[in-house]
Amino acid sequence: MNETSESFSPDPIELPSVQPSRLKFDGPKGPLFKALAEARKHYLSLTADSSANVQLKGGGGYKHSYADLDTVIKALTPGWVAAGLAVMQFIDGNDVITIVAFDESSVTISCPVPGYDTPQQMGSGTTYIRRYQLKAVFCVNDSEDDDANAAQGNEATIQKTPKVAQSSGPGIPEALAAEVYEAAKKNELPKTEFLALANKQAGKPWVQYDEADARKLLGVLRGGS
């Protein structure tokens, strides 16, 4: 299992206009808590793959890195699937709602979107809350993190690291992953058969492979033992 970073880092921007989140449980908590614990065993590494150069209203600025919403969801999804959790996020009026459900149990988190003057500010504030609700309920953290600058009137230039189209294990060097993909292509393996072979070979899905697992699979694809 690849542990998600648990290091604490203070939020560089305060959000005085954001009201405290409201939390509500429905059904027995025990089954839900057990499912959350099971999900934690299957998280992928949560890496800060985006950065922002922030210009503060009062002058000056700083640069910070963070995991964007898409990265957070991809890191947590294997846990949701393994534990049988259903996760929904939507906007109801002026509130961002996140619901995590298991069987007849669920927890609902709601938080108002901070004040905004433009649709861009609203989108920034909404994305900010969605990420933090997910990271809070699933107890994960990435790094110094803030993309709600637009909601505060600060200007932020977002830079995202291009993502590899085909997902690979978090412990696999990109060059090695490319070799594995090329070997699978030469064997004319469709994606479903490749994933099935990977799971059979190491007893775990391709997205959980480490470098040693990938090298063994590469040997199999190339006709070795």
Residue, then its C-alpha position, 0 to 999 in steps of 0.5 A: m500500500n502506498e501511504t498518502s501524505e499525512s504531514f500538516s501544513p497551515d493554510p496560507i490563505e484565511l477564508p473569513s467569509v466561509q462559514p463552518s461546515r455542517l455535518k450530519f450522520d444518517g443511519p448507524k455510524g459503525p458500518l460507515f466507519k468500518a468502510l472508511a477504514e477499509a477504504r484507507k488501505h487502498y488510497l493511492s499517493l496524493t501528490a501536489d501536481s499543480s502550482a499557483n503563483v499568487q499576487l496578493k491584493g496588498g502587494g507581493g505574492y508567493k508560489h504554492s503547490y497543491a493536488d487539484l480536485d481531479t488528482v484528489i478524486k483519482a487518489l481516493t477512488p480505489g478506496w471507494v471502490a474497494a470499500g463499497l462507498a458511494v460518494m456524491q458532490f453537488i451544489d444546493g442553492n449556495d451550499v456545496i454538499t458532499i455525501v459519503a454513503f455505505d449501505e444504509s449509513s451516510v455522512t453529509i457535509s455542507c458548506p456555503v460558497p464564500g462571497y463572490d462577484t464573478p462566476q470565476q470566483m464562484g468556481s474557484g470557491t466551489t472547487y476549493i470547498r469540494r477538495y477540502q471536504l473530500k480531504a477532510v472526510f477521508c483524512v488525507n493531505d497533500s501539501e501547502d494548498d490554496d486555490a481559493n485566491a480568486a474568491q479573496g480577490n487575489e490573482a493566481t496563475i495556475q500551472k498544472t503538470p501534464k498527466v500521463a493518459q494511462s494510469s500507472g502505479p505510483g511507484i513506477p518510473e515513467a520510463l519503465a511504465a512506457e516500456v510495459y505499455e510498449a510490450a503490451k502493445k506488441n503483444e496486441l493486448p487490449k486494455t482490459e486483458f492487460l489489466a487482468l494480466a497485471n492483477k493475476q501476475a502480482g495479485k493487485p491492480w496495475v495502479q498499485y504496482d511498484e517498480a519491482d512489480a512492473r519489472k516482473l510484468l515486463g519480463v512476462l510480456r517479453g516472454g521471460s519467466 
